Amino acid sequence: MPGELIEITDGNIEGLQSLVGESKRLGYHFVEKTIDDWYSGANKFDKLGENLWGLFIGNDLIGIGGLNVDPYTLAPKVGRVRHLYIQEAQRRKGYATLIMNKIIGEAGYHFTVLRLFTDNEVAYAFYEKLGFKQTQGYKASHFITLSGLP
């Protein structure tokens, strides 16, 4: 499975625009929100432990996924999976797993728990296959306990 994960920075954030049209058509507005929040400074994935990655095949950006400090809890060392998106034509090829493995691996350096929210049944199964458990937490549908520093 070819693909290269690259950190998103001020220098390449504009490339996310290539995912906006399709994502909005499919009802996912968070890709556009990711870009808007970056430019406004609301979320540049720049706190300790945070990052946003783009998955490229050649020069084509086919997916994104991010890791933030979880803003919905006061508990320490809790990270949050943010804005995982894969182009529709590239789904079910292992790319989301590739991005999630990166997120989970990097999260272990800074966080003890990783949370996320989804209301999509397909995503439920995907995250649970990766080891996430369902939760009734505030603004969280799933969590995984991390083993600490790798």
C-alpha positions as a LaTeX table, in Angstrom:
\begin{tabular}{lrrr}
\hline
Residue & $x$ (\AA) & $y$ (\AA) & $z$ (\AA) \\
\hline
Met1 & 0.00 & 0.00 & 0.00 \\
Pro2 & 1.83 & 3.10 & $-1.15$ \\
Gly3 & 1.32 & 6.35 & 0.68 \\
Glu4 & 3.32 & 8.92 & 2.58 \\
Leu5 & 2.21 & 10.68 & 5.74 \\
Ile6 & 3.35 & 14.29 & 5.82 \\
Glu7 & 2.86 & 16.83 & 8.59 \\
Ile8 & 0.50 & 19.62 & 7.61 \\
Thr9 & 2.08 & 23.05 & 8.08 \\
Asp10 & 1.42 & 26.63 & 7.07 \\
Gly11 & 3.32 & 25.81 & 3.88 \\
Asn12 & 1.02 & 23.02 & 2.71 \\
Ile13 & $-2.33$ & 23.56 & 4.50 \\
Glu14 & $-3.82$ & 24.93 & 1.27 \\
Gly15 & $-3.58$ & 21.41 & $-0.19$ \\
Leu16 & $-6.51$ & 20.35 & 2.00 \\
Gln17 & $-8.76$ & 22.37 & $-0.30$ \\
Ser18 & $-8.61$ & 19.42 & $-2.71$ \\
Leu19 & $-10.70$ & 17.37 & $-0.25$ \\
Val20 & $-13.33$ & 20.01 & 0.58 \\
Gly21 & $-15.71$ & 19.62 & $-2.38$ \\
Glu22 & $-16.12$ & 15.87 & $-2.06$ \\
Ser23 & $-16.26$ & 15.92 & 1.74 \\
Lys24 & $-19.03$ & 18.54 & 1.76 \\
Arg25 & $-20.96$ & 16.66 & $-0.94$ \\
Leu26 & $-20.84$ & 13.59 & 1.31 \\
Gly27 & $-22.03$ & 15.60 & 4.30 \\
Tyr28 & $-18.68$ & 15.93 & 6.09 \\
His29 & $-18.05$ & 19.61 & 6.79 \\
Phe30 & $-15.15$ & 19.05 & 9.16 \\
Val31 & $-12.51$ & 19.14 & 6.39 \\
Glu32 & $-13.49$ & 22.71 & 5.58 \\
Lys33 & $-13.66$ & 23.45 & 9.34 \\
Thr34 & $-10.11$ & 22.11 & 9.71 \\
Ile35 & $-8.87$ & 24.63 & 7.16 \\
Asp36 & $-10.94$ & 27.50 & 8.59 \\
Asp37 & $-9.76$ & 26.77 & 12.14 \\
Trp38 & $-6.15$ & 26.62 & 10.96 \\
Tyr39 & $-6.31$ & 30.03 & 9.30 \\
Ser40 & $-8.23$ & 31.62 & 12.20 \\
Gly41 & $-5.78$ & 30.17 & 14.71 \\
Ala42 & $-8.56$ & 28.30 & 16.54 \\
Asn43 & $-6.78$ & 24.99 & 15.91 \\
Lys44 & $-3.38$ & 24.77 & 14.26 \\
Phe45 & $-2.54$ & 21.44 & 15.90 \\
Asp46 & 0.39 & 23.18 & 17.56 \\
Lys47 & 0.06 & 22.35 & 21.25 \\
Leu48 & 2.39 & 19.80 & 22.84 \\
Gly49 & 1.56 & 16.40 & 21.38 \\
Glu50 & $-0.65$ & 17.72 & 18.61 \\
Asn51 & $-0.24$ & 17.22 & 14.87 \\
Leu52 & $-2.19$ & 17.07 & 11.64 \\
Trp53 & $-1.07$ & 14.67 & 8.92 \\
Gly54 & $-1.91$ & 14.43 & 5.27 \\
Leu55 & $-1.69$ & 11.13 & 3.41 \\
Phe56 & $-0.28$ & 11.52 & $-0.07$ \\
Ile57 & $-0.08$ & 9.12 & $-2.98$ \\
Gly58 & 2.44 & 10.79 & $-5.21$ \\
Asn59 & 1.38 & 14.44 & $-5.26$ \\
Asp60 & $-2.27$ & 13.69 & $-4.49$ \\
Leu61 & $-3.60$ & 14.30 & $-0.99$ \\
Ile62 & $-6.06$ & 11.47 & $-0.33$ \\
Gly63 & $-6.67$ & 11.80 & 3.40 \\
Ile64 & $-6.06$ & 13.63 & 6.63 \\
Gly65 & $-6.10$ & 12.87 & 10.32 \\
Gly66 & $-5.21$ & 14.84 & 13.39 \\
Leu67 & $-4.33$ & 14.58 & 17.05 \\
Asn68 & $-5.28$ & 17.27 & 19.56 \\
Val69 & $-5.30$ & 17.75 & 23.27 \\
Asp70 & $-8.93$ & 16.86 & 24.05 \\
Pro71 & $-10.70$ & 20.20 & 24.68 \\
Tyr72 & $-13.78$ & 18.48 & 26.12 \\
Thr73 & $-12.25$ & 17.19 & 29.33 \\
Leu74 & $-10.26$ & 18.67 & 32.18 \\
Ala75 & $-8.55$ & 15.33 & 32.78 \\
Pro76 & $-4.81$ & 15.50 & 32.12 \\
Lys77 & $-3.04$ & 13.66 & 29.29 \\
Val78 & $-6.17$ & 13.02 & 27.20 \\
Gly79 & $-5.78$ & 13.29 & 23.44 \\
Arg80 & $-8.44$ & 13.43 & 20.77 \\
Val81 & $-8.57$ & 12.02 & 17.25 \\
Arg82 & $-9.65$ & 14.82 & 14.95 \\
His83 & $-10.89$ & 15.10 & 11.41 \\
Leu84 & $-10.05$ & 11.69 & 9.96 \\
Tyr85 & $-11.07$ & 11.74 & 6.30 \\
Ile86 & $-10.18$ & 9.57 & 3.32 \\
Gln87 & $-11.23$ & 10.33 & $-0.28$ \\
Glu88 & $-14.22$ & 8.21 & $-1.21$ \\
Ala89 & $-12.39$ & 6.44 & $-4.07$ \\
Gln90 & $-9.55$ & 5.48 & $-1.71$ \\
Arg91 & $-11.63$ & 3.98 & 1.10 \\
Arg92 & $-11.38$ & 0.34 & 2.22 \\
Lys93 & $-7.75$ & 0.16 & 1.12 \\
Gly94 & $-6.16$ & 0.46 & 4.57 \\
Tyr95 & $-5.41$ & 4.17 & 4.41 \\
Ala96 & $-7.54$ & 5.14 & 7.41 \\
Thr97 & $-5.80$ & 2.42 & 9.42 \\
Leu98 & $-2.42$ & 3.80 & 8.31 \\
Ile99 & $-3.34$ & 7.28 & 9.55 \\
Met100 & $-4.86$ & 5.95 & 12.77 \\
Asn101 & $-1.80$ & 3.84 & 13.54 \\
Lys102 & 0.28 & 7.02 & 13.24 \\
Ile103 & $-2.11$ & 8.95 & 15.48 \\
Ile104 & $-2.22$ & 6.21 & 18.13 \\
Gly105 & 1.54 & 5.76 & 18.04 \\
Glu106 & 2.26 & 9.47 & 18.38 \\
Ala107 & $-0.43$ & 9.90 & 21.04 \\
Gly108 & 1.43 & 7.44 & 23.26 \\
Tyr109 & 4.29 & 9.93 & 23.64 \\
His110 & 2.07 & 12.58 & 25.29 \\
Phe111 & $-1.27$ & 11.09 & 26.31 \\
Thr112 & $-2.55$ & 8.18 & 28.40 \\
Val113 & $-6.04$ & 8.14 & 26.86 \\
Leu114 & $-7.20$ & 8.90 & 23.33 \\
Arg115 & $-10.84$ & 9.82 & 22.69 \\
Leu116 & $-12.96$ & 10.55 & 19.64 \\
Phe117 & $-16.53$ & 11.14 & 18.60 \\
Thr118 & $-18.39$ & 9.55 & 15.75 \\
Asp119 & $-22.05$ & 8.89 & 15.10 \\
Asn120 & $-21.33$ & 6.84 & 11.97 \\
Glu121 & $-21.96$ & 3.09 & 12.33 \\
Val122 & $-19.26$ & 2.17 & 9.81 \\
Ala123 & $-16.78$ & 4.29 & 11.75 \\
Tyr124 & $-17.91$ & 2.64 & 15.01 \\
Ala125 & $-16.83$ & $-0.75$ & 13.66 \\
Phe126 & $-13.58$ & 0.67 & 12.28 \\
Tyr127 & $-12.50$ & 2.25 & 15.57 \\
Glu128 & $-13.52$ & $-0.79$ & 17.59 \\
Lys129 & $-11.41$ & $-2.98$ & 15.31 \\
Leu130 & $-8.47$ & $-0.75$ & 16.27 \\
Gly131 & $-9.13$ & $-1.38$ & 19.97 \\
Phe132 & $-11.31$ & 1.60 & 20.89 \\
Lys133 & $-14.15$ & 0.98 & 23.36 \\
Gln134 & $-17.50$ & 2.73 & 23.43 \\
Thr135 & $-18.05$ & 5.36 & 26.10 \\
Gln136 & $-20.80$ & 7.68 & 27.22 \\
Gly137 & $-18.31$ & 10.48 & 27.96 \\
Tyr138 & $-19.04$ & 14.10 & 27.15 \\
Lys139 & $-18.50$ & 14.65 & 23.40 \\
Ala140 & $-16.90$ & 11.22 & 23.10 \\
Ser141 & $-18.22$ & 8.00 & 21.63 \\
His142 & $-14.98$ & 5.97 & 21.92 \\
Phe143 & $-11.74$ & 5.86 & 23.86 \\
Ile144 & $-8.59$ & 3.79 & 24.04 \\
Thr145 & $-6.16$ & 3.60 & 26.93 \\
Leu146 & $-2.58$ & 4.03 & 25.77 \\
Ser147 & 0.27 & 2.14 & 27.34 \\
Gly148 & 2.35 & 5.26 & 27.84 \\
Leu149 & 5.61 & 6.17 & 26.22 \\
Pro150 & 6.52 & 3.67 & 23.50 \\
\hline
\end{tabular}
